[in-house]
């Protein structure tokens, strides 16, 4: 028997055991109940249980293997297979939740794009400084007024009063009648009674 190879295997085994102790020290120094109590999600608790069982069963498997026991038909293989299936199921659940979160995020982005196309504005974190103003400006509701300058008003043609022709008889007669009517209306009664002439009643 080659003793040098045996010594090499033993040294490799000792090194692996030292690495294993360093890895499982945090696990052994803390109670399983304490670790689970700090988990808020049920999925995290299941992952801790699975990891703990997998470590224990793997160590037992290695121990049985070192003893020379045939592990092909040993009950420990069924336990290892069961734990692996549970861990696989947990991983599938995690992937499903991750895809759901990505789908929800994508749906939110599509909703933002729809609002942007429909309203012509951006929403949420996509809002930029030049798009914070309202889509309809207040200038659309202001009336349009035309301001005329004083010069234009002064130079514009003003209406002229009507003046009858001086040579027109109808114009002179109208002014004469208007003057007499005004004088008659403004005169006061004298209080005297005019005596009718003889022969007239």
Buried (B, 14 or more C-beta within 10 A) or exposed (E): EEEEEEEEEEEEEEEEEEEBEEEEEEBEEEEEEEBBEEEEEEEEBBBBBBBBBBBBBBEBBBEBEEEEEEBEEBEBBEBBEEBEEBBEEBEEEEEEEEEEEEEEEEEEEEEBEEBBEEEEBBEEEEEEEEEEEEEEEEEEEEEEEEEEEEEEEEEEEEEEEEEEEEEEEEEEEEEEEEEEEEEEEEEEEEEEEEEEEEEEE
